[in-house]
């Protein structure tokens, strides 16, 4: 009796919808929650088939679930139902519980929880996620999210393209595994995360060798990162910088090197007008005038040489040139002075080593460097020059030209070594164009050159050609 | 009037020397082919042997005219009032003209080639100082 009362109270007061049905689907009992939903009196419901309250398309499904329950199973399912008589459709999470009396099922309880609001909020979340995803996919920036361990939790399509990775390959992978632990990219992101401060930086992504402009915004437990490829911008800035530098250098040439012999010529003409034609000064002035005009011509020819290298840049197709061949050729043309100085040239280059280069430029580089080594040899010892080259595993070739000559004070000379018409020796003749040409040629082939030197020990030029 | 020429260019030295002589500017001209040699001379010369005028070239290897002026700074007080420096350069660069004021000893900048009018002007300035 007490049990019966307890069950009644549970049935009557349950906020979930409850029905008790027999095998034929007839409703034997319905609780107030159900009655309230369909706005019906208990009398109008009890004794009716549930079909009377179901929309036609759901009747078969409810009948099937009921049949399953009568086989003794507990049945669970979710369904959206617009009950006849109800104000609006509801999402129900249904459970059918068979009532067992003496081993046989005498009826089935339907317990249905109204989960409409839960479903609606789920759907909103899904829609928002979808919308966010659409936004992240449509923005032109690459965008990714990192968790507190700096692992990728989200990447958009542009990330896949710019970092040259696929989504499944990077999700849950720490960023350093993708961009490299030693990269600036990683260092800046780590700093942004540690400091909690937004970061804005430019960094090279090694895998593609592209310049990226990156903005990172730390928030709770994650780091939002946007970036774009700015390689073209950086390259054109570098080009502009180089052109500006060239322009400055040409202004310098015009104001110093072109004007110097010209000023002399002007002065000598002035002087010639005032000295007697048969005087020794007249003869001297005249021969100096000739020299000055010749110097003027040399500077103009130098400028022409340099300008034509600049002009041809990108026009002449580079080829795969056997490096040892070119060095041999340059040394052959310098054999006589080399023998005269009892100099020795050592080649440490594999015969099959080839570099992607313009043969004429390459020749000019070695001719100029070897000539320089001879010109600035140390008088106290026989000259020894060693040219060695090695291919880098990742591509490109390193070339070192080392001599045991007089060297120079690197600290004083600094970056000026390669400047046009900049000279560091007074004892030897020279107009300071050799190393400028070498650098111009190396750079025309997208290579780099630098120098180390010690006074009275020797000089080493390091060239890298991609 | 003792005059010093500092210029690595032999033709430049020949020319300036002859033009100064032609204008009777000076009979006593010493020339140095490098700034370092000139610096050594100035450091060691007794006061009475110091030149009244120095014509200094700018574009020289190893030590250029500006470096020479920097190296001369410790002697500036000693030279002041006795010795005037004129930069004599073929350079037309504005940046060179702009630096002249950095050095108290530099009285002016003359673009090569020096001519009669400029020599006269230097002489006038010297005279103005002396009177």
Interface residues (C-beta under 8 A of the other chain):
Chain A: X251 X252 X254 X255 X256 X259 X260 X262 X263 X264 X266 X267 X268 X270 X271 X274 X275 X281 X284 X285 X288 X291 X292 X422 X423 X424 X425 X426 X432
Chain B: X8 X9 X11 X12 X14 X15 X16 X18 X19 X22 X33 X34 X59 X61 X62 X90 X91 X92 X93 X111 X112 X113 X114 X115
